[in-house]
Amino acid sequence: MELKNKKILLTGGSSGIGYALSKKLVLKGNSVAVLARRGDRLLQLTNDCKGSEGNLYTYKCDVTDKPGVKEVISEINKTLGGIDIAILNSGIGRPEGIRKFNSENAFEIFNTNVIGVVNCIEMLLPILLTQKSGVIAGVSSLADNKGYSGSGFYSGSKAAVTLILESLSTELKKNGIKVITIKPGFVKSEMTAKNNFKMPFIMEAGKAADIIIKGLIKEKRIIQFPLITAIGAKFIGLLPVKLFEFLESKRRPEN
Ligand SMILES: NC(=O)c1ccc[n+]([C@@H]2O[C@H](COP(=O)([O-])OP(=O)(O)OC[C@H]3O[C@@H](n4cnc5c(N)ncnc54)[C@H](OP(=O)(O)O)[C@@H]3O)[C@@H](O)[C@H]2O)c1
């Protein structure tokens, strides 16, 4: 697919991967509607996109607020005259560990990362099904494959996102709608700035955005990067549980 003159909805464009992606998509001549909670960051994005070929529309919206999501997505559909691609990127993650093992922490992470995505897809489906076209690209993670030490809620939430998207893909394909799962490895962002452990092969958000754009153009079913981390994740997924837990105890000895 050509990534120009497309009507794109993107959640979580106020920082990190989403910010870089929004900027590049507007620069390429697309109409991009960006959702996030922080208005000051959306204003910064607006200023950054001035003079670009495409158009940027920003909406203050919390993806966990279902009525709010409904209103904003319906407004975006009217403003853009349809939606070609929805990039569901909003997400949170933070160092967890047993001292922070509580339902409040779990609720916040699952509510944003899973229910936030579900809220958006629920509102997008009637639009895309009527159009009989469109792409839903959800941002999961390469950490969706195992219960990494100190990241149980995050990995669990991303595993849920991956499986929900996989299940939708089969059904939606018959209706002309493509589902893409985006699985980044470590990317420099506000989220990873909080991590106090080694993050191998960490990349800049701009580079991650370039890879995602290439994957969207190729309409890949799964966009995973960097290659070395994706191969590593596959390999880790095959390890016997005892060996995996031994390696985790060495990687995160504080947990
Ligand atoms: N960085 C990595 O290494 C990495 C790796 C794998 C996957 N990912 C995934 O990539 C996505 C982007 O993360 P990032 O690394 O770019 O982190 P980030 O810089 O912290 O960006 C997260 C974005 O999500 C938005 N967001 C969070 N909660 C929201 C809510 N309730 N409603 C609406 N928007 C919300 C934030 O905007 P507001 O705070 O303004 O609402 C922000 O724009 C996430 O889904 C993350 O899980 C990241």
The ligand as an SDF file (V2000), in Angstrom:
LIG
                    3D

 48 52  0  0  0  0  0  0  0  0999 V2000
    9.6160    1.6770   24.2150 N   0  0  0  0  0  0  0  0  0  0  0  0
    9.7160    0.3660   24.1320 C   0  0  0  0  0  0  0  0  0  0  0  0
   10.7810   -0.2200   24.3660 O   0  0  0  0  0  0  0  0  0  0  0  0
    8.5160   -0.4480   23.7280 C   0  0  0  0  0  0  0  0  0  0  0  0
    8.7070   -1.7980   23.4390 C   0  0  0  0  0  0  0  0  0  0  0  0
    7.6320   -2.5780   23.0720 C   0  0  0  0  0  0  0  0  0  0  0  0
    6.3790   -2.0150   22.9690 C   0  0  0  0  0  0  0  0  0  0  0  0
    6.2050   -0.6870   23.2580 N   0  0  0  0  0  0  0  0  0  0  0  0
    4.8550   -0.1350   23.1590 C   0  0  0  0  0  0  0  0  0  0  0  0
    4.8920    0.9980   22.3210 O   0  0  0  0  0  0  0  0  0  0  0  0
    3.8270    1.8750   22.6720 C   0  0  0  0  0  0  0  0  0  0  0  0
    4.3710    3.2890   22.8060 C   0  0  0  0  0  0  0  0  0  0  0  0
    5.2310    3.3250   23.9040 O   0  0  0  0  0  0  0  0  0  0  0  0
    6.4940    4.3010   24.0170 P   0  0  0  0  0  0  0  0  0  0  0  0
    7.6520    3.4720   24.3020 O   0  0  0  0  0  0  0  0  0  0  0  0
    6.5370    5.2360   22.8760 O   0  0  0  0  0  0  0  0  0  0  0  0
    6.1470    5.0350   25.3920 O   0  0  0  0  0  0  0  0  0  0  0  0
    5.7570    6.5190   25.7830 P   0  0  0  0  0  0  0  0  0  0  0  0
    6.7330    7.4940   25.2490 O   0  0  0  0  0  0  0  0  0  0  0  0
    5.5250    6.4750   27.2440 O   0  0  0  0  0  0  0  0  0  0  0  0
    4.3840    6.7560   24.9990 O   0  0  0  0  0  0  0  0  0  0  0  0
    3.1680    6.2120   25.4260 C   0  0  0  0  0  0  0  0  0  0  0  0
    2.0380    6.9380   24.7300 C   0  0  0  0  0  0  0  0  0  0  0  0
    0.8050    6.3490   25.1700 O   0  0  0  0  0  0  0  0  0  0  0  0
   -0.0800    7.3860   25.5590 C   0  0  0  0  0  0  0  0  0  0  0  0
   -0.9980    6.9240   26.5880 N   0  0  0  0  0  0  0  0  0  0  0  0
   -0.7110    6.2980   27.7610 C   0  0  0  0  0  0  0  0  0  0  0  0
   -1.8320    6.0900   28.4620 N   0  0  0  0  0  0  0  0  0  0  0  0
   -2.8610    6.5910   27.7100 C   0  0  0  0  0  0  0  0  0  0  0  0
   -4.2450    6.6980   27.8990 C   0  0  0  0  0  0  0  0  0  0  0  0
   -4.8520    6.2300   28.9980 N   0  0  0  0  0  0  0  0  0  0  0  0
   -4.9840    7.2830   26.9220 N   0  0  0  0  0  0  0  0  0  0  0  0
   -4.4040    7.7610   25.8020 C   0  0  0  0  0  0  0  0  0  0  0  0
   -3.0930    7.6810   25.5560 N   0  0  0  0  0  0  0  0  0  0  0  0
   -2.3240    7.1230   26.5150 C   0  0  0  0  0  0  0  0  0  0  0  0
    0.8330    8.5010   26.0940 C   0  0  0  0  0  0  0  0  0  0  0  0
    0.1710    9.7450   25.9810 O   0  0  0  0  0  0  0  0  0  0  0  0
   -0.4450   10.5920   27.2040 P   0  0  0  0  0  0  0  0  0  0  0  0
    0.3410   10.2610   28.4300 O   0  0  0  0  0  0  0  0  0  0  0  0
   -0.2990   11.9940   26.7390 O   0  0  0  0  0  0  0  0  0  0  0  0
   -1.8570   10.1550   27.2680 O   0  0  0  0  0  0  0  0  0  0  0  0
    1.9950    8.4200   25.1110 C   0  0  0  0  0  0  0  0  0  0  0  0
    1.7140    9.1790   23.9650 O   0  0  0  0  0  0  0  0  0  0  0  0
    3.2150    1.3000   23.9510 C   0  0  0  0  0  0  0  0  0  0  0  0
    2.0660    0.5520   23.6540 O   0  0  0  0  0  0  0  0  0  0  0  0
    4.3120    0.3840   24.4680 C   0  0  0  0  0  0  0  0  0  0  0  0
    3.8160   -0.6400   25.2870 O   0  0  0  0  0  0  0  0  0  0  0  0
    7.2460    0.1030   23.6280 C   0  0  0  0  0  0  0  0  0  0  0  0
  1  2  1  0
  2  3  2  0
  2  4  1  0
  4  5  1  0
  4 48  2  0
  5  6  2  0
  6  7  1  0
  7  8  2  0
  8  9  1  0
  8 48  1  0
  9 10  1  0
  9 46  1  0
 10 11  1  0
 11 12  1  0
 11 44  1  0
 12 13  1  0
 13 14  1  0
 14 15  2  0
 14 16  1  0
 14 17  1  0
 17 18  1  0
 18 19  2  0
 18 20  1  0
 18 21  1  0
 21 22  1  0
 22 23  1  0
 23 24  1  0
 23 42  1  0
 24 25  1  0
 25 26  1  0
 25 36  1  0
 26 27  1  0
 26 35  1  0
 27 28  2  0
 28 29  1  0
 29 30  1  0
 29 35  2  0
 30 31  1  0
 30 32  2  0
 32 33  1  0
 33 34  2  0
 34 35  1  0
 36 37  1  0
 36 42  1  0
 37 38  1  0
 38 39  2  0
 38 40  1  0
 38 41  1  0
 42 43  1  0
 44 45  1  0
 44 46  1  0
 46 47  1  0
M  CHG  2   8   1  16  -1
M  END
$$$$
